[in-house]
Structure formats: C-alpha cells, structure tokens
Amino acid sequence: MNENVMIDQLRGLRLSGFIEGIHEQRTSSRYAELPFEERLALLVDKECLRRDNQRLARRLKNACIRQGTASLDAVDVRLERGLSKQRLLELGTCQWVRERLSLTITGPTGAGKSFIASALADQACRLSLTALYTRAPDLIAELLLSKSDGSFRAMRKRLSKVDLLIIDDFLRDPLEAAHGRELLDLIDDRFRTTSCIFVSQLPVPDWHSHIADPTIADAILDRIVHDALRVELTGESMRKRTSPVGSSRKGHVASLRGATRNSLNENANP
C-alpha cells in the first residue's frame, strides 16, 4: 500500500496519535532495532495517550472551574486553617465521589473555600470523573429560566450526568421559598446518586435559618447533612496573605518607621 494512502486512511479513522508515532519512528534511529510488535505497541500507546489527554481537556473545559490554576498541588497545606495535608489527600482520591457522597466546605471570606473546591473538581476530572462548577445564584437563575423556556428536562438530564457538582456561594443570600423548592428538587435528584460540594460562608448549623420555608429547610438539610463530609476552614483571608499591595504597604510602613527612628536619633544627638 502506498504510504500516503495509508496516512490518509489513518487520518480518516482519526488516528492522529498513530500518525504522529509513525513519523517519530521513521525519523529516529532508536526504534530500528525494536521488533514489529513493540513498535506497534508504541503506536497504540501514542494514540491512547492522545485520546486520554483529549478527553481530559474536554472534561476540564466542561467543568467551568472558576479558579483556572486550582489543583491539589497548589493548595497550601502549611497554613493553620483546619485542613491537613492528609485530609486533603484523602479527599483527593475522590473515593467519596465514587461512593456518591457529598462535601460541605465552610469558613470565613477569603479562607480558600472556592480554591479548594476547584482543586477537587480539577482532581476529579483527572481521575476520569465529570465535574461542573457553578454559583448558587447562577444555578437557581438557570433552573428558573429553563422552566420558562421549556429546556428544564434537558438541563435536568445534563446535570444528572455530572459526577460532581460544585455549588459555590451556597446560602450567601437568604433562600426564598420558591427558590428553595427548585434547589430541593435538584438536591433530591442527586441524593445518593451523584455528589455535590456545597461551599458556604455560613457554618452548617446556621443554614436552616437562611431558608425561608422551614419545611423546605428541613428537607434540604436532611439530604445534605447526614451523608456529607465536612471541611471547616478557619484563619485570616488568603487574599490578605497574598496581596502584593499589602506586602508593599507593610514595607512602606516599615521604611517610614525606620526613617522616623533615624530622624529622632539624629535630633537627640546634635
């Protein structure tokens, strides 16, 4: 068979990794001594790796992760904020996602809740699980819109296929009764079938009081609290720790203090 014809056939079969491997083997002498079976196995590995990377890129894109640089390696576990390295690594196995459990991440503003949730979503994608990041106000708005434009069934089906749904800013604002019913239906659909991460500034014991309808509040919490793992973060804002403006201001204040001290010393010793 003519080589160009073979390449065209491989391209038609969408085996671009295979084609790349052929070019690589042709231009490198290190493959010359390998038997046919090993060279063929290397071509197959090349194609499989390409497809794995392609699927991962697609999962990460569909996850809409808010913190694009988030990963487990990027989480600073040296800080005393209620999350040990061992705990993070346990969550990073995503076994709890496979077991269809959920996770609540609570803590003050800037404690790193969203970043940690995003890092776990990134890790889930790398372990061949699907994830989707959203904010509670956006999710509720999308649910209401889908009901009005007739796309609710399609949206419900799409969300049911997501292994890990991250709901950030959960109960940031008091939940109206009508919105509570929409959220309850979603949580009920996912209860013990797929996983969620609920990210909230409020500690879990305060959640009930932020849901207008007590009956809906009971139903929502009953489906979250009993089965969910918990991470309760503490400490000052990570934004404050990493702010270049804050560091510059501290340096400026220190310089002013030093200058003032030197001036006082000069005036005291004419």
N, C-alpha and C positions, 0 to 999 in steps of 0.2 A: 504494500500500500504506500502511495506517495505520502511523505511526511506532512506536507501542507494539508492534505486531505484529512489525515489523522488528527491534526491540531484543530481543524475546523469542526470535526466530529466531537472532539473533546469540549470545544467551546460551546457547541450546540447542546451538549449534556451539562453545561455549566460546571465543568471541572477545571476551573481556572487554577486551583491549587496544584492539580495534577500537571497542568501545562507548565506552571512555574517550576515544578520539580524536575520536569524533563529538561528544560533549559539549563537548570542548575547542574544536573548530572552531565549534560553534554559539555559544559564549559569548565568542569572541574575534574582533574585527573584522579582525585581521591576516590571516585566511585568506580574506576576502571577495573579494579581487582575484585569487586564485590560480585557474588553470584546473582543471577537474574532474580531469584526470589527475594533477596534482600533489597535489591534496587526497586523492585515493585512494591515491597512493603513500605519503603521510604516514601514513595509517591503517594501511596494510600494514606500514610500518616500526614503528609503535607496537606492533602485535601481535607482530611478530617479536622486538622488544626484550623484551617481556613474557615471551615463551616462552624466550628465551635466559637471562634472569635467573632464571626458574623452574627451568630445567634446571641452572644453576649452583648455585642454592641446594640442589637435591636432591643434586648431586654432593658438595658440601661437607658436607652432613648425613651422607651415607652414608660419607664418608671417615673420620668419627670422629676428627678431628685432635685430638691431645692438647692442643696449645697453640693455643687458640682465636684468639689475637691474632697468630699467626705469619703473616708474609708476607715477601716478598723485601725490601720497603722497610723492614721492621722489623729486619732483620739488620744489626748494627753492623759494618761492614767497616773501620772506622778502627782497630780493635784488632789488635794483632800476635798473631794466633793461627793462622796457617797457611792463611788463606782470604782471597784478594784480591778486590776488587770485580769485576775482570774474570772471575775464575774463577766467582764466584757468578752473574754474568750469563750466562756460558756454560751453566752448569747450569740456569739459569732458563729457557732456551729449550726445555728438555725434549726436545731433539732426541735425546738418548741414550735417552729413554723410547720414542720412536717407533722407534728402532733396536733396541729390546729389549735394551739393555744394563742392567747393574746398577751400584750405587754403594755403596761402603763409607765410613762416617763413623766415625772412631775418635778417641779423645782422652780426657783425664782427666775425672773427675767435675766437672760444672758448666761445662764448656768451651763448651756451647751446642749439643751434638750433636743433641739431640731437637728443639730450636727450629728449627735449620737444616733438619732432615728434614721437620718440619711445614710450614715455609715452602715447601719444594719440593713437598710434597703439595698445598698450597694453590694454588701456581702451576700445577701440573698440571691441577687442576680448572678453573682459569680458562682454560686452553688446550684445554678440551673433552676432557680425558683423565680417566679414573676413578682414584681412589686409595683406599687403606684403610690406616689406622694401627693397629698392634697391638703388643703387647709379646710377646717370645718365650715367656715362661712362660704367658701367657694363650692364645697361639696353640697351643702344644703341648697345653694342657689342653682346648681346644676340639676339637682334632683327635682326641684320645683319647675324649672324650665322644661325638663324632659317630659314632665306630666302635661304641661300646657301645649307642647308641640308634637306630642304623640311618639316621642322616642324613648319613653320610660322603659319599655320592655327591653329594648336593645341595650340601654345603659345598664339595666339590672343584670342582663346576661353578661355584658362585658366585665362588670365588677365581680361577678361570681367566679370568673376565670382567674382573677388576681389572687395569688397565694398570700401576699402580704400587703395590706392596705394601711398606709400611714396617714392618720388624721391629726394634723398639727393644729394648734390653737383651739383645742377641744375645750368647749365651755369658756372660751375667752370672754364671750358676751352671754348674758342670761339667755337661756333657750326658751323661746316661745312655745306654746303648746302645739301649734300647727307644725313648727319645725321639729319639735320633739318627736312627733309621730313619724315624720319622714326618716329621721335618724334611727328611731326604734326599728322601723321596718328593715332598714339596711343592716343594722347590727343583728337583728333576728335572723336575716338571711345568712349571715356569716357565722353565726353562733355554732361552734364546734364543727364547722365545715371548712373554714378558711381563717386566717389570722389577721389581727389588726394591731397597730401600735397607736395608742392614744397619748398624745403629747399635750400636757396642760400645765399652766402656771399654778392651778389650784391643787391643793392636796386632795386625795381621793375622798376623805370624809366630808369635804365641803361641796362635792359635786351635786348632791341631792338638792341642796338649797338653791342651786343655779338653774334648775329645770322647773319651769312654771307649773306644770301639771304634776302633782305628787304621784299619781298613778303611773304616768309615763316614766317619771324619775325612778320609781321602784323597778319597773320593767327593764329599763336601760341598765341600771346598776346591777340588777340580778344577773344580766347576761355578760357583764364585764368583770365585776369584782371577784367572783368566786373562782374563775378559771385563769385569771390573768396573773402573769409575773409582774413584779414591780421594781422600778428603779426610782429612787427618791434622791434627787440631786440637792446639794447644798453649796454654800460658798458664794463668793462675790462674782460679779459679771465677768465672763470671759472676754467680752468686748472691752471692758476696762483694762483687763490684764494685757491685751494685745494691741491696744490703741497706740499708734505712733504719736498722736497728739498728746496723750497722757504722758508718754515717756519723755517727749520733748519738753512738756511743761515742767515735769519733775526736774529735768536737767537745768531748765531755765531758772527755776526756783532755787536750786542748789547753787547755781552761779551767783544769783543775787545775794544769797545768804553769805557766800564766800566773800564777795566784794564788799558787802556791808561790814563783815567782821574785819577785813583788812583795813577798811577806812577807819573803823573805831580804834584799831590798834595804832594806826598812824597818828590819829589825833591825840591818843593818850600818851604817845612818846614823841614829842616835837624834837 
